[in-house]
Amino acid sequence: MNIESFREAVEQVGLAIDAGGVLIIVLGILLAAARGLLRGRSDAAGYASL
């Protein structure tokens, strides 16, 4: 394994880790949006009252 192939391997691993992180963030956003749409705004009114 020469240095160039090592750099390419490290770059591929880095891209895979980045893609995994983006996927987790996007899934979290979609899950939060779905929960917000399904529950509606009725639950949020309880936070407004003191």
N, C-alpha and C positions, 0 to 999 in steps of 0.2 A: 504494500500500500504506500504510494508516494504521497507527498504533501498536498498535491492538487486534488487527488481523490478524497483525501481526508477532509479537506476544506469543503468539498462538495457534499460529503456525508454530513458534516456538521451543519451546513446550510440547510440541507433537507430536514434534519431533525429540528432545527430552529423553526422552519416554516411549518412543520407539523404541530409543534407546540403552540405557535401563534394561531394556527387555524383552530386548534382545540379550544383555545381561550376565547376566540371570537364566537365559536359555536356555542359555548357555555353562556356567554353574554346575550347572544341573540335568543337562545332558548329561554333564558330568564326574563327577557323583555316580553317575549310572546306569552309566557306563562302568566306574568303579572297583568298583561293587557287582557288576557282571557278571563282571569279571575275578576278583574275590575268590571268587565262587561257582563259577566254572569251574575255577579252580586248586585250590580247596580249602585246607585248612589244612596240608598236608604241607610246603609251602615255608616256612611260618612257623616250623617247628620248628628250622630251621637258624639262625635269628637268636637262639634262646634259648641255644644252646650257646656256650661261650666258648673 
